[in-house]
């Protein structure tokens, strides 16, 4: 990238905000995966669970809910699975 192609401060701030949002989503996803893995017996089972529509979650997948910013709802469901 040449100096003439540099990003404007506003464009750079927008990219930074998008990166931070994606980072938060990734952290939430892996937090849920970790908790589900403890309950379900491992990463492979947690991955399958994350991508399966669940009646308890309104027919949505845990992954979709986490992506929509509802990681707390999914974690609450995982905690009910521990009992």
DSSP file (Angstrom, degrees, kcal/mol; ACC not computed):
  #  RESIDUE AA STRUCTURE BP1 BP2  ACC     N-H-->O    O-->H-N    N-H-->O    O-->H-N    TCO  KAPPA ALPHA  PHI   PSI    X-CA   Y-CA   Z-CA
    1    1 A X              0   0    0      0, 0.0     2,-0.1     0, 0.0     5,-0.0   0.000 360.0 360.0 360.0 127.5    0.0    0.0    0.0
    2    2 A X    >   -     0   0    0      1,-0.1     3,-1.0     4,-0.0     4,-0.1  -0.356 360.0-103.9 -83.4 169.4    1.4    3.4   -1.0
    3    3 A X  G >  S+     0   0    0      1,-0.3     3,-1.2     2,-0.2    -1,-0.1   0.832 122.6  58.2 -63.3 -30.7    1.2    6.5    1.1
    4    4 A X  G 3  S+     0   0    0      1,-0.2    -1,-0.3     0, 0.0     0, 0.0   0.739 103.3  54.0 -69.4 -22.4   -1.5    7.7   -1.3
    5    5 A X  G <  S+     0   0    0     -3,-1.0    -1,-0.2     2,-0.0    -2,-0.2   0.302  81.2 131.4 -93.5   8.4   -3.6    4.6   -0.6
    6    6 A X    <   -     0   0    0     -3,-1.2     2,-0.2    -4,-0.1    -3,-0.0  -0.213  62.1-104.1 -66.3 154.2   -3.6    5.1    3.2
    7    7 A X        -     0   0    0      1,-0.1    -1,-0.1     2,-0.1     2,-0.1  -0.457  30.8-116.0 -75.9 145.6   -6.8    4.8    5.1
    8    8 A X     >  -     0   0    0     -2,-0.2     4,-2.7     1,-0.1     5,-0.2  -0.416  31.6-107.9 -71.2 158.5   -8.6    7.9    6.4
    9    9 A X  H  > S+     0   0    0      1,-0.2     4,-2.3     2,-0.2     5,-0.2   0.877 121.7  51.0 -56.2 -37.7   -8.8    8.2   10.2
   10   10 A X  H  > S+     0   0    0      2,-0.2     4,-2.1     1,-0.2    -1,-0.2   0.909 110.6  47.7 -67.5 -41.0  -12.5    7.5   10.0
   11   11 A X  H  > S+     0   0    0      2,-0.2     4,-2.3     1,-0.2    -2,-0.2   0.903 112.4  49.6 -65.6 -40.6  -12.0    4.4    7.9
   12   12 A X  H  X S+     0   0    0     -4,-2.7     4,-2.4     2,-0.2    -2,-0.2   0.914 110.4  49.9 -64.5 -42.1   -9.3    3.2   10.2
   13   13 A X  H  X S+     0   0    0     -4,-2.3     4,-2.4    -5,-0.2    -1,-0.2   0.881 109.9  51.5 -63.7 -37.9  -11.6    3.7   13.2
   14   14 A X  H  X S+     0   0    0     -4,-2.1     4,-2.2     2,-0.2    -1,-0.2   0.911 110.7  47.8 -65.6 -41.9  -14.4    1.8   11.5
   15   15 A X  H  X S+     0   0    0     -4,-2.3     4,-2.5     2,-0.2    -2,-0.2   0.905 111.5  50.7 -63.9 -41.0  -12.0   -1.1   10.8
   16   16 A X  H  X S+     0   0    0     -4,-2.4     4,-2.2     2,-0.2    -2,-0.2   0.912 110.3  49.1 -63.6 -42.5  -10.8   -1.1   14.4
   17   17 A X  H  X S+     0   0    0     -4,-2.4     4,-2.2     2,-0.2    -1,-0.2   0.900 111.1  50.0 -64.1 -41.1  -14.4   -1.1   15.7
   18   18 A X  H  X S+     0   0    0     -4,-2.2     4,-2.5     2,-0.2     5,-0.2   0.912 109.9  50.7 -64.9 -41.8  -15.3   -4.0   13.4
   19   19 A X  H  X S+     0   0    0     -4,-2.5     4,-2.4     1,-0.2    -2,-0.2   0.920 110.5  49.2 -60.9 -43.6  -12.3   -6.0   14.6
   20   20 A X  H  X S+     0   0    0     -4,-2.2     4,-2.2     2,-0.2    -1,-0.2   0.894 110.8  50.4 -64.6 -39.5  -13.2   -5.4   18.2
   21   21 A X  H  X S+     0   0    0     -4,-2.2     4,-2.1     2,-0.2    -1,-0.2   0.927 112.3  46.5 -64.0 -44.5  -16.8   -6.6   17.5
   22   22 A X  H  X S+     0   0    0     -4,-2.5     4,-2.4     1,-0.2    -2,-0.2   0.868 110.5  53.8 -65.7 -35.9  -15.6   -9.7   15.8
   23   23 A X  H  X S+     0   0    0     -4,-2.4     4,-2.5    -5,-0.2    -1,-0.2   0.908 108.2  49.3 -64.7 -42.0  -13.1  -10.4   18.6
   24   24 A X  H  X S+     0   0    0     -4,-2.2     4,-2.4     2,-0.2    -2,-0.2   0.901 111.0  50.2 -63.7 -40.3  -15.9  -10.1   21.2
   25   25 A X  H  X S+     0   0    0     -4,-2.1     4,-2.6     2,-0.2    -2,-0.2   0.916 111.3  48.6 -63.8 -42.6  -18.0  -12.6   19.2
   26   26 A X  H  X S+     0   0    0     -4,-2.4     4,-2.5     2,-0.2     5,-0.2   0.914 111.3  49.6 -64.4 -42.4  -15.1  -15.0   18.9
   27   27 A X  H  X S+     0   0    0     -4,-2.5     4,-1.9     1,-0.2    -1,-0.2   0.912 112.3  47.9 -62.5 -41.9  -14.5  -14.8   22.7
   28   28 A X  H  X S+     0   0    0     -4,-2.4     4,-2.4     2,-0.2    -2,-0.2   0.918 110.9  51.8 -64.4 -43.2  -18.1  -15.4   23.4
   29   29 A X  H  X S+     0   0    0     -4,-2.6     4,-2.7     1,-0.2    -2,-0.2   0.933 112.7  44.0 -59.5 -47.8  -18.3  -18.3   21.0
   30   30 A X  H  X S+     0   0    0     -4,-2.5     4,-2.3     2,-0.2    -1,-0.2   0.789 109.7  56.3 -73.5 -26.1  -15.2  -20.0   22.6
   31   31 A X  H  X S+     0   0    0     -4,-1.9     4,-2.2    -5,-0.2    -1,-0.2   0.937 111.8  43.3 -65.0 -46.1  -16.5  -19.3   26.1
   32   32 A X  H  X S+     0   0    0     -4,-2.4     4,-2.9     2,-0.2     5,-0.3   0.926 113.3  52.0 -64.2 -44.3  -19.7  -21.2   25.3
   33   33 A X  H  X S+     0   0    0     -4,-2.7     4,-2.8     1,-0.2    -1,-0.2   0.914 109.5  50.2 -57.0 -44.2  -17.8  -23.9   23.5
   34   34 A X  H  X S+     0   0    0     -4,-2.3     4,-1.7     2,-0.2    -1,-0.2   0.930 113.4  44.2 -62.3 -46.5  -15.6  -24.4   26.5
   35   35 A X  H  X S+     0   0    0     -4,-2.2     4,-1.5     1,-0.2    -2,-0.2   0.914 115.3  48.0 -66.0 -42.3  -18.5  -24.6   28.9
   36   36 A X  H  X S+     0   0    0     -4,-2.9     4,-3.2     1,-0.2     5,-0.3   0.892 108.4  55.8 -65.1 -38.6  -20.4  -27.0   26.6
   37   37 A X  H  X>S+     0   0    0     -4,-2.8     4,-1.6    -5,-0.3     5,-1.6   0.868 104.4  53.0 -61.7 -37.0  -17.4  -29.1   26.1
   38   38 A X  H  <5S+     0   0    0     -4,-1.7    -1,-0.2     3,-0.2    -2,-0.2   0.892 116.5  39.1 -64.6 -38.4  -17.1  -29.6   29.9
   39   39 A X  H  <5S+     0   0    0     -4,-1.5    -2,-0.2     1,-0.2    -1,-0.2   0.885 121.7  41.2 -77.9 -40.4  -20.7  -30.8   30.1
   40   40 A X  H  <5S-     0   0    0     -4,-3.2    -2,-0.2    -5,-0.2    -3,-0.2   0.563 114.9-105.2 -91.8  -9.1  -20.8  -32.8   26.8
   41   41 A X  T  <5S-     0   0    0     -4,-1.6     2,-0.2    -5,-0.3    -3,-0.2   0.677  77.5 -10.2  98.7  17.6  -17.4  -34.5   27.2
   42   42 A X  S  ><S-     0   0    0     -5,-1.6     4,-2.0    -6,-0.2     5,-0.1  -0.763  78.8 -72.8 146.4 172.2  -15.1  -32.7   24.7
   43   43 A X  H  > S+     0   0    0     -2,-0.2     4,-2.7     1,-0.2     5,-0.2   0.869 119.6  54.5 -66.9 -39.4  -14.6  -30.3   21.8
   44   44 A X  H  > S+     0   0    0      1,-0.2     4,-2.1     2,-0.2    -1,-0.2   0.924 111.8  44.6 -63.3 -43.6  -16.1  -32.5   19.1
   45   45 A X  H  > S+     0   0    0      2,-0.2     4,-2.3     1,-0.2    -1,-0.2   0.891 113.8  50.4 -66.9 -38.9  -19.4  -33.0   21.0
   46   46 A X  H  X S+     0   0    0     -4,-2.0     4,-2.6     2,-0.2    -2,-0.2   0.892 109.2  51.6 -66.6 -39.0  -19.5  -29.3   21.8
   47   47 A X  H  X S+     0   0    0     -4,-2.7     4,-1.1     2,-0.2    -2,-0.2   0.926 111.0  46.9 -63.4 -44.9  -18.9  -28.3   18.2
   48   48 A X  H  < S+     0   0    0     -4,-2.1     3,-0.5     1,-0.2    -2,-0.2   0.914 113.4  49.5 -62.3 -42.3  -21.8  -30.6   17.1
   49   49 A X  H >< S+     0   0    0     -4,-2.3     3,-1.4     1,-0.2    13,-0.6   0.892 105.2  57.3 -63.8 -41.1  -24.0  -29.2   19.8
   50   50 A X  H 3< S+     0   0    0     -4,-2.6    13,-2.6     1,-0.3    14,-0.4   0.781 111.8  42.8 -60.5 -27.5  -23.2  -25.6   18.8
   51   51 A X  T 3< S+     0   0    0     -4,-1.1     2,-0.5    -3,-0.5    -1,-0.3   0.267  94.1  95.1-106.6  10.9  -24.4  -26.3   15.3
   52   52 A X  S <  S-     0   0    0     -3,-1.4    10,-0.5    -4,-0.2     2,-0.2  -0.885  78.9-118.1-104.5 129.8  -27.6  -28.3   16.1
   53   53 A X  E     -A   61   0A   0     -2,-0.5     2,-0.5     8,-0.2     8,-0.3  -0.461  34.2-155.6 -62.4 133.3  -31.0  -26.5   16.3
   54   54 A X  E > > -A   60   0A   0      6,-2.2     5,-2.4    -2,-0.2     3,-1.4  -0.948  20.9-147.2-120.0 130.1  -32.3  -26.9   19.8
   55   55 A X  G > 5S+     0   0    0     -2,-0.5     3,-1.8     1,-0.3    -1,-0.1   0.882 102.1  60.7 -57.5 -38.9  -35.9  -26.8   20.9
   56   56 A X  G 3 5S+     0   0    0      1,-0.3    -1,-0.3     2,-0.1    -3,-0.0   0.687 105.8  48.4 -64.8 -17.1  -34.9  -25.3   24.2
   57   57 A X  G X 5S-     0   0    0     -3,-1.4     3,-1.1     3,-0.2    -1,-0.3  -0.041 130.3 -91.4-112.6  29.5  -33.4  -22.4   22.2
   58   58 A X  T < 5S-     0   0    0     -3,-1.8    -3,-0.2     1,-0.2    -2,-0.1   0.767  79.1 -59.7  70.6  26.1  -36.4  -21.8   20.1
   59   59 A X  T 3 <S+     0   0    0     -5,-2.4    -1,-0.2     1,-0.3    -4,-0.2   0.520 109.1 122.4  80.2   4.7  -35.2  -24.1   17.3
   60   60 A X  E <   -A   54   0A   0     -3,-1.1    -6,-2.2    -6,-0.6    -1,-0.3  -0.571  65.8-109.0 -95.3 162.1  -32.1  -22.0   16.8
   61   61 A X  E  >  -A   53   0A   0     -8,-0.3     4,-2.0    -2,-0.2     5,-0.2  -0.614  21.7-123.6 -84.9 150.1  -28.5  -23.2   17.0
   62   62 A X  H  > S+     0   0    0    -13,-0.6     4,-2.6   -10,-0.5     5,-0.2   0.894 113.5  56.5 -56.5 -38.8  -26.4  -22.1   19.9
   63   63 A X  H  > S+     0   0    0    -13,-2.6     4,-2.4     1,-0.2    -1,-0.2   0.904 105.9  49.3 -61.1 -41.9  -23.9  -20.7   17.4
   64   64 A X  H  > S+     0   0    0    -14,-0.4     4,-1.4     2,-0.2    -1,-0.2   0.901 111.6  49.0 -64.9 -40.4  -26.5  -18.5   15.8
   65   65 A X  H  <>S+     0   0    0     -4,-2.0     5,-2.9     2,-0.2    -2,-0.2   0.911 111.0  49.2 -66.5 -41.3  -27.6  -17.2   19.1
   66   66 A X  H ><5S+     0   0    0     -4,-2.6     3,-1.9     1,-0.2     5,-0.4   0.929 109.9  52.3 -62.2 -43.4  -24.0  -16.4   20.1
   67   67 A X  H 3<5S+     0   0    0     -4,-2.4    -1,-0.2     1,-0.3    -2,-0.2   0.788 106.1  54.7 -61.8 -27.5  -23.5  -14.6   16.8
   68   68 A X  T 3<5S-     0   0    0     -4,-1.4    -1,-0.3    -5,-0.1    -2,-0.2   0.334 126.8-100.0 -88.1   6.7  -26.6  -12.6   17.5
   69   69 A X  T < 5S+     0   0    0     -3,-1.9     3,-0.3    -5,-0.1    -3,-0.2   0.682  91.5 117.9  87.0  18.2  -25.2  -11.4   20.8
   70   70 A X     >< +     0   0    0     -5,-2.9     4,-1.7     1,-0.2     3,-0.5  -0.141  21.4 129.6-111.3  38.0  -27.1  -13.8   23.0
   71   71 A X  H  > S+     0   0    0     -5,-0.4     4,-2.9     1,-0.2     5,-0.2   0.853  70.6  59.6 -59.4 -35.8  -24.2  -15.8   24.5
   72   72 A X  H  > S+     0   0    0     -3,-0.3     4,-2.1     1,-0.2    -1,-0.2   0.885 104.1  50.4 -62.6 -37.9  -25.6  -15.2   28.0
   73   73 A X  H  > S+     0   0    0     -3,-0.5     4,-1.7     2,-0.2    -1,-0.2   0.906 112.2  46.9 -64.4 -41.1  -28.8  -17.0   27.1
   74   74 A X  H  X S+     0   0    0     -4,-1.7     4,-2.4     2,-0.2    -2,-0.2   0.910 111.1  51.1 -68.9 -41.6  -26.8  -19.9   25.7
   75   75 A X  H  X S+     0   0    0     -4,-2.9     4,-2.3     1,-0.2    -1,-0.2   0.883 107.1  54.5 -62.3 -37.6  -24.6  -20.1   28.7
   76   76 A X  H  X S+     0   0    0     -4,-2.1     4,-1.2    -5,-0.2    -1,-0.2   0.904 108.9  48.7 -62.1 -39.7  -27.7  -20.2   30.9
   77   77 A X  H  X S+     0   0    0     -4,-1.7     4,-1.2     1,-0.2     3,-0.4   0.911 108.3  53.4 -66.0 -41.6  -28.9  -23.1   29.0
   78   78 A X  H >X S+     0   0    0     -4,-2.4     4,-0.9     1,-0.2     3,-0.6   0.907 104.9  55.6 -59.5 -40.7  -25.6  -24.9   29.3
   79   79 A X  H 3X S+     0   0    0     -4,-2.3     4,-0.6     1,-0.3     3,-0.4   0.827 103.8  53.9 -63.1 -31.0  -25.8  -24.4   33.1
   80   80 A X  H 3< S+     0   0    0     -4,-1.2     3,-0.5    -3,-0.4    -1,-0.3   0.784 102.1  59.6 -71.7 -25.5  -29.2  -26.2   33.1
   81   81 A X  H << S+     0   0    0     -4,-1.2    -1,-0.2    -3,-0.6    -2,-0.2   0.749  95.2  63.9 -72.5 -23.3  -27.5  -29.1   31.3
   82   82 A X  H  <        0   0    0     -4,-0.9    -1,-0.2    -3,-0.4    -2,-0.2   0.807 360.0 360.0 -69.8 -29.5  -25.1  -29.6   34.2
   83   83 A X     <        0   0    0     -4,-0.6    -1,-0.2    -3,-0.5    -2,-0.1   0.487 360.0 360.0 -71.2 360.0  -27.8  -30.5   36.6
